[in-house]
Amino acid sequence: MTDEAAVAENEAEDTDAGEFEAEENDAEENEAEDEVEDSDAEDTDAPVGEDLVARLEREGDIAADYLEELLDIADLDGDLDMDVEADRAAVSIVGADLSQLVGPDGKVLEALQELTRLAVYRETGDRSRLMLDISGFRADKRSRLTKLGEDAAAEVKASGEPMSLDPMSPFERKIVHDAVAAAGLRSESEGVEPRRYVVVLPAD
């Protein structure tokens, strides 16, 4: 083998190794996200200990104080409701017209939720998974996505063929996964963010 041929072969081997490593990393990232979604699904019915409840109630209080200040600054009227759902603090704001705090497809709501979580982190030093809802936007969305998952499961049962849904956020996919599982079928997340989507699979 000539020196040039040897160099070319080594470069080819390096390229193959790099491509394999990239594919392996992609697979690990997809697997890690699925584990996170599975973990979230399991958390839905997880028991909450007294110490955790106390910590989450404190998170809710901190969040409520922060949001009350925000409402005052924006000169908006809103009633706050605090709760603990599974292992998350949950705060809801209800008012006559708070659509500007929800924004198109809930984008402003998502930003406010992150800001509220940061406010909690600043006070406690612990990362928060607090959920914020405004004017029932998340509750309505959860209901619609649950229906979507149920309808998709019914269609897959009837056809026996896998069904791919439109791209969704991790929060949205989790709701659909839960609905499909409750219907007795399996589902998987495929694709790459922000175009990652749910595939509903027929029974084995």
C-alpha positions as CSV (number, residue, x, y, z in Angstrom):
1,M,0.0,0.0,0.0
2,T,1.3,3.4,-0.9
3,D,1.7,6.2,1.6
4,E,-1.1,8.2,-0.1
5,A,-3.4,5.2,0.0
6,A,-2.6,4.6,3.7
7,V,-3.4,8.3,4.5
8,A,-6.7,8.1,2.6
9,E,-7.7,5.0,4.4
10,N,-6.9,6.5,7.8
11,E,-9.0,9.6,6.9
12,A,-11.9,7.4,5.9
13,E,-11.7,5.5,9.1
14,D,-11.7,8.7,11.1
15,T,-14.7,10.0,9.2
16,D,-16.6,6.8,9.8
17,A,-15.7,6.9,13.5
18,G,-16.9,10.5,13.7
19,E,-20.2,9.8,12.0
20,F,-20.8,6.8,14.2
21,E,-20.0,8.9,17.3
22,A,-22.5,11.6,16.1
23,E,-25.2,9.0,15.5
24,E,-24.5,7.4,18.9
25,N,-24.7,10.9,20.6
26,D,-28.0,11.6,18.8
27,A,-29.4,8.3,20.0
28,E,-28.3,9.0,23.6
29,E,-30.0,12.5,23.4
30,N,-33.3,11.0,22.1
31,E,-33.1,8.3,24.8
32,A,-32.4,10.8,27.5
33,E,-35.4,12.9,26.5
34,D,-37.7,9.9,26.4
35,E,-36.5,9.1,29.9
36,V,-37.4,12.6,31.0
37,E,-40.9,12.3,29.5
38,D,-41.3,8.9,31.0
39,S,-40.2,10.3,34.4
40,D,-42.7,13.1,34.1
41,A,-45.5,10.7,33.3
42,E,-44.6,8.6,36.3
43,D,-44.5,11.8,38.5
44,T,-48.2,12.4,37.7
45,D,-49.4,9.9,40.3
46,A,-46.4,9.9,42.6
47,P,-47.1,10.3,46.3
48,V,-45.9,13.6,47.8
49,G,-44.3,13.5,51.3
50,E,-45.1,16.1,54.0
51,D,-41.6,17.7,53.7
52,L,-42.0,18.0,50.0
53,V,-45.5,19.5,50.4
54,A,-44.2,22.1,52.7
55,R,-41.4,23.0,50.3
56,L,-43.8,23.2,47.4
57,E,-46.2,25.3,49.4
58,R,-43.4,27.8,50.1
59,E,-42.6,27.9,46.4
60,G,-46.2,28.7,45.7
61,D,-46.1,31.5,48.3
62,I,-43.0,33.0,46.8
63,A,-44.4,32.8,43.3
64,A,-47.7,34.4,44.4
65,D,-45.8,37.3,45.9
66,Y,-43.8,37.8,42.7
67,L,-46.9,37.6,40.5
68,E,-48.9,40.0,42.7
69,E,-46.2,42.6,42.2
70,L,-46.2,41.9,38.5
71,L,-50.0,42.4,38.3
72,D,-49.7,45.7,40.3
73,I,-47.0,47.0,37.9
74,A,-49.1,46.1,34.9
75,D,-52.2,47.5,36.6
76,L,-54.1,44.3,36.0
77,D,-56.7,42.6,38.3
78,G,-56.3,38.9,39.0
79,D,-57.0,36.4,41.7
80,L,-54.3,33.9,42.5
81,D,-54.9,30.3,43.4
82,M,-52.1,28.1,44.8
83,D,-52.0,24.3,45.0
84,V,-49.7,21.3,44.9
85,E,-50.2,18.9,42.0
86,A,-48.2,15.6,42.3
87,D,-44.7,16.9,43.0
88,R,-45.1,20.5,41.6
89,A,-46.2,23.7,43.0
90,A,-49.1,25.1,40.8
91,V,-50.2,28.7,40.7
92,S,-53.2,30.0,38.6
93,I,-54.2,33.5,37.9
94,V,-57.8,34.2,37.0
95,G,-59.1,37.6,35.8
96,A,-61.4,39.4,33.5
97,D,-58.9,40.0,30.7
98,L,-55.5,38.6,31.1
99,S,-55.0,37.5,27.5
100,Q,-51.9,39.7,27.1
101,L,-50.3,37.6,29.8
102,V,-51.0,34.5,27.8
103,G,-49.9,35.6,24.4
104,P,-50.1,33.8,21.1
105,D,-50.2,30.1,21.7
106,G,-49.1,30.7,25.3
107,K,-45.7,32.1,24.6
108,V,-46.0,35.0,27.0
109,L,-47.3,32.5,29.6
110,E,-44.2,30.3,29.1
111,A,-41.9,33.3,29.6
112,L,-43.7,34.4,32.8
113,Q,-43.5,30.8,34.1
114,E,-39.7,30.8,33.6
115,L,-39.4,34.2,35.3
116,T,-41.5,33.0,38.2
117,R,-39.3,29.9,38.5
118,L,-36.3,32.1,38.6
119,A,-37.9,34.2,41.3
120,V,-38.4,31.1,43.4
121,Y,-34.8,29.9,42.7
122,R,-33.5,33.3,43.9
123,E,-35.3,32.9,47.2
124,T,-34.8,29.1,47.8
125,G,-31.6,28.2,45.9
126,D,-33.5,25.2,44.5
127,R,-34.5,24.6,40.9
128,S,-38.3,24.8,40.7
129,R,-40.7,22.9,38.4
130,L,-43.6,25.2,39.3
131,M,-46.4,25.3,36.8
132,L,-48.2,28.6,36.1
133,D,-51.6,28.8,34.4
134,I,-53.4,32.0,33.4
135,S,-57.1,32.2,32.7
136,G,-57.3,28.4,32.4
137,F,-55.1,28.3,29.3
138,R,-53.1,25.3,30.3
139,A,-56.1,23.5,31.6
140,D,-57.9,24.0,28.3
141,K,-54.8,22.9,26.4
142,R,-54.4,19.8,28.5
143,S,-58.0,18.9,27.8
144,R,-57.6,19.4,24.0
145,L,-54.3,17.4,23.9
146,T,-55.8,14.5,26.0
147,K,-58.7,14.3,23.5
148,L,-56.1,14.4,20.7
149,G,-54.3,11.4,22.2
150,E,-57.5,9.5,22.8
151,D,-58.7,10.1,19.2
152,A,-55.3,9.1,17.8
153,A,-55.3,5.9,19.9
154,A,-58.8,5.0,18.7
155,E,-57.8,5.5,15.1
156,V,-54.6,3.4,15.5
157,K,-56.6,0.6,17.1
158,A,-59.0,0.7,14.2
159,S,-56.4,0.8,11.4
160,G,-53.6,-1.2,13.0
161,E,-51.1,1.3,11.5
162,P,-48.8,3.8,13.4
163,M,-49.9,7.4,13.4
164,S,-47.6,10.4,13.5
165,L,-48.9,13.7,15.1
166,D,-47.8,17.2,14.5
167,P,-44.6,18.5,16.3
168,M,-45.2,19.5,19.9
169,S,-43.3,20.8,23.0
170,P,-42.1,18.3,25.6
171,F,-45.1,19.4,27.9
172,E,-47.6,18.8,25.1
173,R,-46.0,15.4,24.2
174,K,-46.2,14.2,27.8
175,I,-50.0,14.8,27.9
176,V,-50.4,12.9,24.6
177,H,-48.2,10.1,25.8
178,D,-50.3,9.8,29.0
179,A,-53.6,9.8,27.1
180,V,-52.3,7.1,24.7
181,A,-51.0,4.9,27.5
182,A,-54.4,5.3,29.3
183,A,-56.0,4.0,26.1
184,G,-53.8,0.9,26.3
185,L,-51.4,1.7,23.4
186,R,-47.7,2.8,23.2
187,S,-46.3,5.9,21.8
188,E,-42.8,7.3,21.1
189,S,-41.2,10.6,20.5
190,E,-39.3,11.0,17.2
191,G,-37.5,13.8,15.4
192,V,-35.4,16.6,16.6
193,E,-36.5,19.8,18.5
194,P,-38.3,21.9,17.7
195,R,-39.9,19.5,15.3
196,R,-40.1,16.5,17.7
197,Y,-43.4,14.7,17.5
198,V,-45.4,11.8,18.9
199,V,-45.9,8.5,17.0
200,V,-48.8,6.3,18.3
201,L,-48.1,2.6,17.8
202,P,-50.6,-0.2,17.4
203,A,-50.8,-3.0,20.0
204,D,-48.2,-5.8,19.6
